[in-house]
Amino acid sequence: MLGIVVTIRCRMRWILLISVLAVIASGCAGGPTAPTTATAPTPAPAQSTRGNLTMVYMILNDAGQGAHGDWRYKVTVHLSETGGVATAVTNIQFQALFASNILATETVVPVLSVSANSSSDEALVFSADTHVEDLSAVTVKMTIQFRDANGNIGSVSNSFTCFGCPE
C-alpha cells in the first residue's frame, strides 16, 4: 500500500509540475511584452453649430453716368464664412454717404450663398444724383442678414470709408 501512495504522490507532483509549466508557457508564448499604459481617447474637435459671416473689405467704383443723367456706383463687399456652417444671405441694407449727405439708401434681397469656411464677393450697383469724383470721401454703411444651414439667423454690420486711399 505504501508503494501505491508513493506512486500517487509522485504522479500528483508530475501533474502539478506539468500544470505550472503549462501556465508559465502560455504566458510566454508571445514573447516578453512591455507594460502598457491606458490612454484616454482624444476628443474630436467641437463642430460649430452656427454660421458666422464677416465683411472682410469693400471696394467702391465709379460706374459712370446712367441713361437718365444719374451717377452710378458699384460697391463690392468681400464676405467670409468663418463658423464652419454654410450660410445664405437673405437681406443687404446699405447707405452711401458723401460727407454728411446721403448719396443712396438701398435694400437688396440677393441670391447669394457662402459655403462653410469660404469667401464670396457680392457686387451691388446704386444710383445717386451727385457725382463724387473723390471716392475717398464716401462712407458706405452696410448690414447683412443671413441664415445658416442649421436655421440660425444672424447679421453683421460694418462701415467702410476712404476708398482708393493708399494702404
SERO-466167 format. One line per field, with one value per residue (C-alpha): residue in three letters; residue number from 1; x, y, z. Coordinates in nm, 2 decimals. Example, Ala and Ser with C-alpha at 12.3 -4.5 7.8 and 13.67 -1.06 7.14 Angstrom:
res ALA_SER
n 1_2
x 1.23_1.37
y -0.45_-0.11
z 0.78_0.71
//
This chain:
res MET_LEU_GLY_ILE_VAL_VAL_THR_ILE_ARG_CYS_ARG_MET_ARG_TRP_ILE_LEU_LEU_ILE_SER_VAL_LEU_ALA_VAL_ILE_ALA_SER_GLY_CYS_ALA_GLY_GLY_PRO_THR_ALA_PRO_THR_THR_ALA_THR_ALA_PRO_THR_PRO_ALA_PRO_ALA_GLN_SER_THR_ARG_GLY_ASN_LEU_THR_MET_VAL_TYR_MET_ILE_LEU_ASN_ASP_ALA_GLY_GLN_GLY_ALA_HIS_GLY_ASP_TRP_ARG_TYR_LYS_VAL_THR_VAL_HIS_LEU_SER_GLU_THR_GLY_GLY_VAL_ALA_THR_ALA_VAL_THR_ASN_ILE_GLN_PHE_GLN_ALA_LEU_PHE_ALA_SER_ASN_ILE_LEU_ALA_THR_GLU_THR_VAL_VAL_PRO_VAL_LEU_SER_VAL_SER_ALA_ASN_SER_SER_SER_ASP_GLU_ALA_LEU_VAL_PHE_SER_ALA_ASP_THR_HIS_VAL_GLU_ASP_LEU_SER_ALA_VAL_THR_VAL_LYS_MET_THR_ILE_GLN_PHE_ARG_ASP_ALA_ASN_GLY_ASN_ILE_GLY_SER_VAL_SER_ASN_SER_PHE_THR_CYS_PHE_GLY_CYS_PRO_GLU
n 1_2_3_4_5_6_7_8_9_10_11_12_13_14_15_16_17_18_19_20_21_22_23_24_25_26_27_28_29_30_31_32_33_34_35_36_37_38_39_40_41_42_43_44_45_46_47_48_49_50_51_52_53_54_55_56_57_58_59_60_61_62_63_64_65_66_67_68_69_70_71_72_73_74_75_76_77_78_79_80_81_82_83_84_85_86_87_88_89_90_91_92_93_94_95_96_97_98_99_100_101_102_103_104_105_106_107_108_109_110_111_112_113_114_115_116_117_118_119_120_121_122_123_124_125_126_127_128_129_130_131_132_133_134_135_136_137_138_139_140_141_142_143_144_145_146_147_148_149_150_151_152_153_154_155_156_157_158_159_160_161_162_163_164_165_166_167
x 0.00_0.29_0.41_0.07_0.07_0.42_0.32_0.01_0.21_0.47_0.21_0.03_0.37_0.42_0.07_0.12_0.46_0.32_0.02_0.25_0.48_0.18_0.06_0.40_0.45_0.11_0.21_0.54_0.40_0.41_0.74_0.81_0.58_0.64_0.39_0.11_-0.04_-0.41_-0.46_-0.78_-0.93_-0.86_-1.19_-1.29_-1.29_-1.62_-1.82_-1.96_-2.34_-2.37_-2.26_-2.05_-2.04_-1.79_-1.73_-1.36_-1.33_-1.53_-1.45_-1.63_-1.60_-1.75_-1.96_-2.03_-2.34_-2.67_-2.91_-3.12_-2.84_-2.79_-2.45_-2.39_-2.16_-2.06_-1.99_-1.84_-1.83_-1.60_-1.78_-1.61_-1.79_-1.58_-1.82_-1.79_-2.16_-2.29_-2.49_-2.74_-2.76_-3.12_-3.10_-2.85_-2.91_-2.66_-2.63_-2.37_-2.27_-2.07_-1.95_-2.28_-2.51_-2.69_-2.60_-2.82_-3.00_-3.08_-3.22_-3.14_-3.26_-2.98_-2.95_-2.61_-2.48_-2.15_-2.01_-1.87_-1.52_-1.51_-1.54_-1.75_-1.80_-2.13_-2.15_-2.42_-2.49_-2.66_-2.75_-2.72_-2.79_-2.45_-2.13_-1.84_-1.50_-1.31_-1.44_-1.21_-1.47_-1.75_-1.86_-2.06_-2.25_-2.38_-2.58_-2.61_-2.87_-2.82_-2.95_-2.71_-2.77_-2.88_-3.16_-2.98_-3.04_-2.76_-2.64_-2.32_-2.28_-1.98_-1.88_-1.60_-1.45_-1.15_-1.20_-0.89_-0.67_-0.32_-0.29
y 0.00_0.22_0.18_0.29_0.61_0.70_0.64_0.86_1.14_1.11_1.13_1.43_1.61_1.55_1.67_1.98_2.04_2.00_2.23_2.50_2.47_2.49_2.81_2.97_2.86_3.01_3.35_3.34_3.23_3.58_3.67_3.94_4.24_4.58_4.72_4.90_5.23_5.31_5.64_5.84_5.87_6.21_6.40_6.51_6.89_7.05_7.13_7.47_7.49_7.85_8.01_8.33_8.58_8.87_9.16_9.15_9.45_9.66_9.82_10.12_10.22_10.49_10.31_10.62_10.81_10.64_10.69_10.93_11.15_10.98_10.87_10.50_10.35_9.98_9.86_9.51_9.35_9.06_8.81_8.53_8.25_8.15_7.94_7.62_7.63_7.73_8.05_8.22_8.60_8.70_9.08_9.36_9.71_9.98_10.36_10.56_10.90_11.18_11.40_11.42_11.40_11.07_10.96_10.65_10.41_10.07_9.73_9.43_9.07_8.88_8.52_8.45_8.15_8.13_7.78_7.68_7.82_8.00_8.35_8.52_8.87_9.04_9.34_9.60_9.90_10.21_10.54_10.90_11.25_11.36_11.28_11.22_11.25_11.17_10.83_10.85_11.10_10.84_10.62_10.30_10.15_9.80_9.54_9.19_8.94_8.57_8.23_7.94_7.57_7.49_7.75_8.01_8.37_8.63_8.97_9.16_9.53_9.74_10.07_10.14_10.46_10.61_10.41_10.45_10.57_10.42_10.13
z 0.00_0.07_-0.29_-0.42_-0.21_-0.32_-0.68_-0.65_-0.48_-0.75_-1.02_-0.85_-0.83_-1.20_-1.29_-1.07_-1.23_-1.58_-1.50_-1.36_-1.67_-1.90_-1.73_-1.75_-2.11_-2.21_-2.07_-2.26_-2.59_-2.74_-2.60_-2.34_-2.35_-2.21_-1.96_-2.13_-2.02_-2.10_-2.27_-2.29_-2.64_-2.80_-2.82_-3.16_-3.22_-3.15_-3.46_-3.49_-3.49_-3.61_-3.93_-3.89_-4.18_-4.18_-4.41_-4.48_-4.71_-4.95_-5.29_-5.44_-5.80_-6.02_-6.27_-6.48_-6.57_-6.63_-6.92_-6.71_-6.60_-6.27_-6.14_-6.08_-5.83_-5.78_-5.43_-5.39_-5.04_-4.97_-4.74_-4.54_-4.36_-4.05_-3.84_-4.05_-4.15_-4.49_-4.50_-4.73_-4.74_-4.70_-4.70_-4.75_-4.64_-4.71_-4.71_-4.90_-4.76_-4.91_-4.63_-4.43_-4.73_-4.82_-5.17_-5.16_-4.93_-5.06_-4.95_-5.16_-5.14_-5.31_-5.42_-5.25_-5.07_-4.89_-4.84_-4.50_-4.44_-4.77_-4.92_-5.18_-5.33_-5.37_-5.61_-5.59_-5.81_-5.68_-5.83_-5.70_-5.82_-5.71_-5.89_-5.65_-5.81_-5.49_-5.37_-5.06_-4.92_-4.94_-4.65_-4.70_-4.41_-4.46_-4.27_-4.40_-4.27_-4.32_-4.23_-4.18_-4.29_-3.93_-3.95_-3.72_-3.82_-3.79_-3.91_-3.95_-3.98_-4.08_-4.22_-4.48_-4.58_-4.76_-5.09_-5.30_-5.02_-5.01_-4.76
//
